[in-house]
Amino acid sequence: MALNNRYDFVLLFDVKDGNPNGDPDAGNLPRVDAETGRGLVTDVSLKRKVRNFVGLVKGEQPPFEIYIKEKAVLNNQNKRAYIGIGKPELLEGDDKKRKGGDAVDEARQWMCRNFFDVRAFGAVMSTGINCGQVRGPIQLTFARSVDPIVALEHSITRMAVATEAEAEKQGGDNRTMGRKFTVPYGLYVAHGFVSSFLAKQTGFDEGDLELLWQALAQMFEHDRSAARGEMSTRGLYVFKHDSELGNAPAYSLFDRIQPKLKSGVAVPRSFEDYQVSVIEDGMPSGVTIERKA
């Protein structure tokens, strides 16, 4: 069933003794706003976890394949679209960037039908074999921690070496030293938006939306690693508008979700150190709120 409502949502998640999103330009330190000290997690990182969850749950089968995934060769994915619409002859020749012609729209529609992340988040698919571009109906912001975080650096030891030369150099001690960065605790907030107008263009429907809510609620449960410590979704608050254009500005709805440190807590170390207030009084006409997680 096609979407006929606008949605805005607030995602709360936390990390304990882990690195939620390392910055490769800073030696993989946890991302942080240099002026406020608040932690950051990029929208790309959150979308990656949604993609991984959908691929896991749906077994990478159409219409829930994942376009942007580990070790994917995007032009090979694009090539499948022209084979799928019955026009493989358009792939012939050397100048593939200009191939497609009037069939680009068909190829783009084929990609939307078969790849969940294309119809959800959009994609640039004109990198060689041209399947056009898609603007997705789902958008996420960077997540920002409620309070400043502290990035800790730890020395770690591996009781093994990689080569015989390293073993000889250490005289048989066979140790490899390394570094690990963690955030002792951080509660993060991200905002999201769902456009029914763009959803109709990509074919993103009610079933896809329910899968998105499920992914946001459970994605951290299937993304465990030693580097990320303990990460969990702590709240998913969905504002549903009666209309497609919307009945209230998104910022006025987001302000109704207010996570704050409890009185007397100076240094948060768990979710129990916070109180999340949901202000439902005076909700704008035509907007309802539902907690999905």
C-alpha positions as CSV (number, residue, x, y, z in Angstrom):
1,M,0.0,0.0,0.0
2,A,1.4,3.4,-1.0
3,L,2.3,5.9,1.7
4,N,-0.2,8.8,2.1
5,N,1.2,10.4,5.3
6,R,4.2,12.4,6.3
7,Y,6.3,11.0,9.2
8,D,9.0,12.5,11.3
9,F,10.8,10.5,13.9
10,V,13.3,10.6,16.8
11,L,15.8,7.8,17.4
12,L,17.5,7.5,20.8
13,F,20.4,5.1,21.1
14,D,23.4,4.7,23.5
15,V,26.9,3.3,23.7
16,K,28.7,1.9,26.6
17,D,32.5,1.3,26.6
18,G,32.6,1.4,22.8
19,N,33.3,3.5,19.8
20,P,30.0,4.2,18.0
21,N,31.5,5.8,14.9
22,G,35.2,6.3,14.5
23,D,36.6,9.1,12.4
24,P,39.2,7.8,9.9
25,D,40.7,11.3,9.6
26,A,41.4,11.3,13.3
27,G,43.0,7.9,13.9
28,N,39.5,6.4,14.3
29,L,38.8,8.4,17.4
30,P,35.0,8.7,18.3
31,R,33.6,11.6,16.3
32,V,33.0,14.7,18.3
33,D,31.8,18.3,17.9
34,A,35.0,20.2,18.7
35,E,33.1,23.2,20.1
36,T,30.7,21.5,22.4
37,G,32.4,18.1,23.1
38,R,29.2,16.3,22.1
39,G,29.6,13.0,20.3
40,L,28.5,12.5,16.7
41,V,27.4,9.5,14.7
42,T,27.0,10.1,10.9
43,D,23.8,9.4,9.0
44,V,25.9,7.1,6.8
45,S,26.8,5.0,9.8
46,L,23.1,4.6,10.8
47,K,22.0,3.8,7.2
48,R,24.7,1.1,7.1
49,K,23.2,-0.6,10.1
50,V,19.7,-0.4,8.6
51,R,21.1,-1.9,5.3
52,N,22.8,-4.7,7.2
53,F,19.7,-5.5,9.2
54,V,17.4,-5.7,6.1
55,G,19.9,-7.8,4.3
56,L,20.1,-10.2,7.2
57,V,16.3,-10.4,7.7
58,K,15.4,-10.7,4.1
59,G,18.3,-12.8,2.9
60,E,19.4,-10.4,0.2
61,Q,16.5,-11.4,-2.0
62,P,14.4,-9.1,-4.3
63,P,12.7,-6.8,-3.6
64,F,14.9,-6.5,-0.5
65,E,18.4,-6.7,-2.0
66,I,21.0,-4.1,-0.8
67,Y,22.7,-1.9,-3.4
68,I,25.4,-0.4,-1.2
69,K,27.0,-3.3,0.6
70,E,30.5,-4.6,1.5
71,K,32.5,-5.5,-1.6
72,A,29.7,-4.5,-4.0
73,V,30.7,-3.5,-7.6
74,L,28.1,-0.9,-8.4
75,N,28.4,-1.1,-12.2
76,N,27.8,-4.8,-12.0
77,Q,24.6,-4.1,-10.0
78,N,23.6,-1.5,-12.6
79,K,24.2,-4.0,-15.4
80,R,21.6,-6.3,-14.0
81,A,18.9,-3.6,-14.5
82,Y,19.4,-3.6,-18.3
83,I,19.3,-7.4,-18.4
84,G,16.2,-7.3,-16.1
85,I,14.3,-5.0,-18.4
86,G,15.2,-7.1,-21.5
87,K,17.6,-4.6,-23.1
88,P,21.1,-6.1,-22.6
89,E,22.2,-4.8,-26.0
90,L,22.4,-1.3,-24.5
91,L,25.4,-2.5,-22.5
92,E,27.5,-3.2,-25.6
93,G,30.2,-0.9,-26.7
94,D,33.0,1.1,-25.0
95,D,31.2,4.3,-24.1
96,K,29.0,2.9,-21.4
97,K,28.4,6.2,-19.7
98,R,26.2,7.3,-22.6
99,K,24.3,4.1,-23.0
100,G,20.8,3.7,-21.9
101,G,19.0,6.5,-23.6
102,D,15.3,6.3,-23.1
103,A,15.8,3.1,-21.1
104,V,17.4,4.9,-18.2
105,D,14.0,5.5,-16.6
106,E,13.1,1.8,-16.9
107,A,16.4,0.8,-15.4
108,R,15.9,3.2,-12.5
109,Q,12.5,1.7,-11.8
110,W,13.9,-1.8,-11.9
111,M,16.6,-0.8,-9.4
112,C,13.9,0.7,-7.1
113,R,11.8,-2.4,-7.3
114,N,14.6,-4.8,-6.4
115,F,16.8,-2.9,-4.0
116,F,15.4,-1.8,-0.6
117,D,18.1,0.9,0.1
118,V,17.6,2.5,-3.4
119,R,13.9,3.0,-2.9
120,A,14.4,4.0,0.8
121,F,17.5,6.2,0.8
122,G,18.1,6.9,-2.9
123,A,21.3,6.4,-4.9
124,V,23.5,7.9,-7.6
125,M,23.5,5.1,-10.2
126,S,25.2,7.0,-13.1
127,T,28.8,6.1,-12.3
128,G,29.3,4.2,-15.5
129,I,26.4,2.0,-16.6
130,N,23.7,4.6,-16.3
131,C,20.7,3.8,-14.2
132,G,20.0,7.4,-13.3
133,Q,19.6,9.0,-9.9
134,V,17.0,8.4,-7.1
135,R,16.2,10.8,-4.3
136,G,15.0,8.7,-1.4
137,P,12.0,9.4,0.8
138,I,13.9,8.5,4.0
139,Q,16.4,11.0,5.4
140,L,18.4,10.8,8.6
141,T,20.5,13.5,10.4
142,F,23.7,13.1,12.2
143,A,23.1,11.7,15.7
144,R,24.4,14.0,18.5
145,S,25.0,13.0,22.1
146,V,22.8,14.6,24.8
147,D,25.8,15.6,26.9
148,P,29.5,15.9,26.1
149,I,31.4,12.7,25.8
150,V,35.0,11.7,26.8
151,A,37.0,9.6,24.4
152,L,39.3,7.3,26.3
153,E,42.4,5.7,24.8
154,H,43.5,2.2,25.9
155,S,46.6,0.2,25.2
156,I,45.9,-3.4,24.2
157,T,48.1,-6.4,23.7
158,R,47.9,-9.4,21.4
159,M,49.9,-12.5,22.5
160,A,51.0,-13.2,19.0
161,V,52.9,-11.7,16.1
162,A,52.3,-11.8,12.3
163,T,55.7,-12.9,11.0
164,E,58.8,-14.9,12.0
165,A,60.8,-11.8,11.7
166,E,58.8,-10.1,14.4
167,A,59.2,-13.1,16.6
168,E,62.9,-13.2,16.2
169,K,63.1,-9.4,16.9
170,Q,61.3,-9.9,20.2
171,G,63.3,-13.0,21.2
172,G,60.2,-15.2,21.4
173,D,58.1,-12.8,23.5
174,N,55.6,-12.5,20.7
175,R,53.6,-9.5,21.6
176,T,51.8,-7.0,19.4
177,M,50.8,-3.7,21.0
178,G,47.7,-1.7,19.8
179,R,45.4,1.1,20.7
180,K,41.7,1.1,21.3
181,F,39.3,4.1,21.7
182,T,36.1,4.0,23.7
183,V,33.3,6.3,25.0
184,P,32.5,5.3,28.6
185,Y,28.9,6.2,28.0
186,G,26.9,8.4,25.6
187,L,23.2,8.8,24.8
188,Y,22.7,9.9,21.2
189,V,19.7,11.5,19.4
190,A,19.1,11.4,15.7
191,H,16.2,12.8,13.7
192,G,14.5,11.3,10.6
193,F,12.0,12.2,8.0
194,V,9.7,10.3,5.6
195,S,8.3,11.9,2.5
196,S,5.2,10.3,1.0
197,F,5.7,12.2,-2.2
198,L,9.2,10.8,-2.8
199,A,8.0,7.4,-1.6
200,K,5.5,7.2,-4.4
201,Q,8.3,7.9,-6.9
202,T,10.5,5.1,-5.6
203,G,7.8,2.6,-4.7
204,F,8.6,2.7,-1.0
205,D,5.3,1.4,0.6
206,E,3.8,0.7,4.0
207,G,5.5,-2.7,4.2
208,D,8.9,-1.1,3.6
209,L,8.1,1.5,6.3
210,E,7.3,-1.2,8.9
211,L,10.6,-2.9,8.0
212,L,12.4,0.4,8.5
213,W,10.9,0.8,12.0
214,Q,11.9,-2.8,12.8
215,A,15.4,-2.1,11.6
216,L,15.8,1.0,13.6
217,A,14.6,-0.8,16.7
218,Q,16.7,-3.9,16.4
219,M,19.7,-3.1,14.2
220,F,22.2,-2.8,17.1
221,E,21.3,-6.2,18.3
222,H,22.8,-7.7,15.2
223,D,25.8,-5.4,14.9
224,R,27.9,-6.5,17.8
225,S,31.7,-6.1,17.7
226,A,34.4,-5.6,20.3
227,A,35.1,-2.1,19.0
228,R,31.5,-0.9,19.4
229,G,31.0,-2.1,23.0
230,E,27.3,-2.2,24.0
231,M,25.0,-0.2,21.7
232,S,21.2,-0.3,22.0
233,T,18.2,1.5,20.6
234,R,16.6,3.2,23.6
235,G,13.6,4.9,22.0
236,L,12.0,5.3,18.6
237,Y,9.3,8.0,18.6
238,V,7.3,8.3,15.4
239,F,5.1,11.4,14.6
240,K,2.5,10.6,12.0
241,H,0.8,13.5,10.1
242,D,-2.8,13.2,8.8
243,S,-1.7,14.8,5.5
244,E,1.1,14.3,3.0
245,L,2.3,17.9,3.4
246,G,2.3,17.7,7.2
247,N,0.4,19.3,10.0
248,A,3.3,20.9,12.0
249,P,7.0,21.8,11.5
250,A,9.3,18.9,12.3
251,Y,11.4,20.9,14.8
252,S,8.3,21.6,16.9
253,L,7.7,17.8,17.1
254,F,11.3,16.9,17.8
255,D,11.3,19.3,20.8
256,R,8.7,17.2,22.4
257,I,11.2,14.4,23.1
258,Q,13.4,15.6,25.9
259,P,16.1,13.3,27.3
260,K,17.8,14.9,30.3
261,L,20.2,13.9,33.1
262,K,18.4,13.0,36.3
263,S,18.9,15.4,39.2
264,G,22.1,14.7,41.1
265,V,23.8,12.8,38.3
266,A,27.0,14.6,37.2
267,V,28.7,11.9,35.1
268,P,26.3,9.6,33.2
269,R,27.3,5.9,32.9
270,S,24.1,4.2,32.0
271,F,20.6,4.9,30.4
272,E,19.2,4.8,33.9
273,D,21.0,8.1,34.6
274,Y,18.6,9.8,32.1
275,Q,14.9,10.7,32.1
276,V,13.2,10.9,28.8
277,S,10.1,13.2,28.8
278,V,7.6,12.9,26.0
279,I,5.4,16.0,25.9
280,E,2.0,15.0,24.4
281,D,-0.1,17.9,25.8
282,G,-1.0,20.4,23.1
283,M,0.0,18.1,20.2
284,P,-0.8,19.9,16.9
285,S,-4.1,18.9,15.3
286,G,-3.6,16.1,12.8
287,V,-0.4,14.7,14.4
288,T,-0.2,11.6,16.5
289,I,2.8,10.0,18.2
290,E,3.6,6.4,18.6
291,R,6.6,4.7,20.3
292,K,8.0,1.9,18.2
293,A,10.9,0.9,20.5
